[in-house]
Amino acid sequence: MMELLISVVIFGLAAVGLGLGLTFGRGPVRTSCGATAGLDKDRCLDCPLRRHTASKEAEQ
């Protein structure tokens, strides 16, 4: 029972931290694909966003 309470508190603190970051103008949380946008290499090969973009480009 104590482990459940501790896990709820930890997830609650994480949610509050993310909310405070948004409140004070840090911008939205980046996903793993968005975080790699600043790297020299391209996105991960199995990124769902990359597959979606590639299928849209193939249709044109």
Secondary structure in CASP SS format (residue, H / E / C, confidence):
PFRMAT SS
TARGET T0000
AUTHOR 0000-0000-0000
METHOD secondary structure of the structure
MODEL  1
M C 1.00
M H 1.00
E H 1.00
L H 1.00
L H 1.00
I H 1.00
S H 1.00
V H 1.00
V H 1.00
I H 1.00
F H 1.00
G H 1.00
L H 1.00
A H 1.00
A H 1.00
V H 1.00
G H 1.00
L H 1.00
G H 1.00
L H 1.00
G H 1.00
L H 1.00
T H 1.00
F C 1.00
G C 1.00
R C 1.00
G C 1.00
P C 1.00
V C 1.00
R C 1.00
T C 1.00
S H 1.00
C H 1.00
G H 1.00
A H 1.00
T H 1.00
A H 1.00
G H 1.00
L C 1.00
D C 1.00
K C 1.00
D C 1.00
R C 1.00
C C 1.00
L C 1.00
D C 1.00
C C 1.00
P H 1.00
L H 1.00
R H 1.00
R H 1.00
H H 1.00
T H 1.00
A H 1.00
S H 1.00
K H 1.00
E H 1.00
A H 1.00
E H 1.00
Q C 1.00
END
